[in-house]
Amino acid sequence: MLQRYDDCKGRCACYADPTTGVVKHEYKKVRTRSHIQVGGEYIIERDDTVTVLKRISQDEIVHKSYIVTA
């Protein structure tokens, strides 16, 4: 089942399914779909934020998000 993952500003970064590893991302009419292997990472950069998803098992995806400062 797809779960919502937000960035550090509370905006939807993507939807992902820990069981299958499917990641769906949509922003301004651009859609992407990818797959994360167990142990793999998926990185989303938007404006001044970076959100990193890591699939640690078939049951769990952990994520962190931070603001990039110049």
N, C-alpha and C positions, 0 to 999 in steps of 0.2 A: 504494500500500500504506500502511495506517495505521501511524504511528509514535507511540510513547509519548513524552510530554513531561511532565517532573516539575517541581514547584515547588522553591524553594530549601530546603525542608525534606525533600525526597526523596519527597514524596507525588505520586501521579499527578494531574496537572492536567487532562490531556485526551489524546485521540488525534487526529492530524491527518495528512492526505495531501497532500504538497507538489504532486503532479501535478494533482489535481482541486481542491484547496483546501478539501475537506470537513474540518470539525472536529466531533468528537463529545466530549461532556462528560457525565459521569454522577456524581451525588453524592446520597446519601441518597434513592434512588428517584426523583430528578428527572433527566430526560434532556433534553439539548439537542443540536441538530444545526444547524450553520451552514456558511457558505461564505465563504472569504476570497479576494477578488480579488488578483491580483498587485499588490503595493504596499500592500495593506490590512493592518489589524491586528485581532487578536481579544484581548480582555482578560478574564481570569478573576480575580475577587476571592474569596478564601476565608479566613475568619478574619482573621489579620493579614498575609496574603501577597497579593501581586499578581503574576500571571504574564502576560506579554505575548508573543504570537506575531505575527510579521510574515512574510508570504509575499513573499519577494524575487524569486522566479522560479518556474517550473513544476518546478524541481528542488530547491528549498530553502526551508525555513521556519526562521527563526532565532527563538530565544526567550530571554527574560531573566526572572528572577524575583527579587523582593526583599521584605523585611519592611517593613511600614508601622509607623512609630513615631509615637505621639501627641505 
